C-alpha cells in the first residue's frame, strides 16, 4: 500500500534541483525551486484509487491514484505535487472556512484557488493543463482566491446567515480538503496514526518556505501575484481590510435596522383577497445608505473599486436593495449625485482638491435622512464637526501600506483600506 517511493522522490528532486547546464531551458529540465523542499518533504503520501490523480487533505497528506502515478511522467507528478503544495502553503482550507465555503460552493472556491495556483505555477511551466487561468475565466490577473471567489460566484465574499450545505464531497471532487477545508470520505481526519502535519508545524513550514521564496525571488526576480502576496502575509501577517470594511458596513446597517424607528411596509399578500380591508404588512426595515466618494486624483482607482465592491457585497448579503443608495462624487465640489443599484456602478467625476464636508452637507439635506453614510477618501480633507443626524458613519481611508494616514473624526468608524506597493505592483 505505498507508491513507488523512488519515483515520488524523483519528482520532488525534479522540482527543487537546478537544471544541469546542458539542460537549462529544456522542457523537461528540473525546475530549480529549492524553497519548496520544506513543504514537499512534509507531505505524507497515501495510495488511494478513489481519487483521479492526486489530492491533498489539510493535514498535508496526499492521496495518490496508483494507476495514474505509475503511468505519469516525473514532470507530470512534479506539477501535481507543486499544485497541491501551493494549496497547502496558501492554507486554502482555512481561507475557505473563512469564506463559509460549503459543498454547494466548493467547486467555485476551488476554481478560484486554482486560478491563483496557476498564476504561481505558470512562470515555472508547472501548471497542470486542466487548472484554469484568470484570462480563460475573464478574471483580472493576480488577485487573491477570495477576490476570485467573489467574482466567480457573484456572491458577497462572506454571508453571515444561511445554513450552508454541509453534505459530503466525493474523493474525485476538486483537489481535496487541503484546498477547501471539506473532508472527503476517503480522507483521514486529524486523529489517526497515519501521520499528520499539525497546524503548528504547517505554520512553521510556511514560514520557512516564505523566507526562502523571498530570498529566491530577490535573486531571480519574480512575478507579482498570489505567491508574493502569500509570502508577505506569511512573513508580515496583517489584518486584511476587506473583512473589516465588510463588518463595519454590516454593523452600521444592523444598528440602523435595529433602531426600528421606521419601517418599510410591504402590503400583505392577503390584502388583495380582502378588498377594502388593510391587513398589517410585513415590517421590514430598509436602511438608507449614502456614499460619499473622494474623487480627487490622489485616490487610487483600483483600490476604490475594490472597496466599493466590498460595500456592495456587504449590502447584498444583508438584503439591502441597491435602489436605496445615493452616491456623491466629491473633490473640491460635488460633481455628481446619483442613485445606483450597486456602489461600483457609480460614475465618478472629479480631479481637484479635497473637501468631503461638501458631501456631508449634501447628505444632511437628504430626505428621508440616510441611516448609514460611508465616506471613501484618502483622508486628506477637512471633516464636519458632527455627523449627519441619525446616521452611522464609516470613514474608509484609502491609502498605501507603510505610509502615515490622516486622522478621522471620533464620530466615524474608521477603516483603513490599504494597497501594498511592494507586493501588489502589476
Ligand atoms: Zn487545485
Boltz pocket constraint, residues with backbone or C-beta under 6 A from the ligand:
constraints:
  - pocket:
      binder: B
      contacts: [[A, 83], [A, 87], [A, 110], [A, 113], [A, 114], [A, 117], [A, 174], [A, 175], [A, 179]]
      max_distance: 6.0
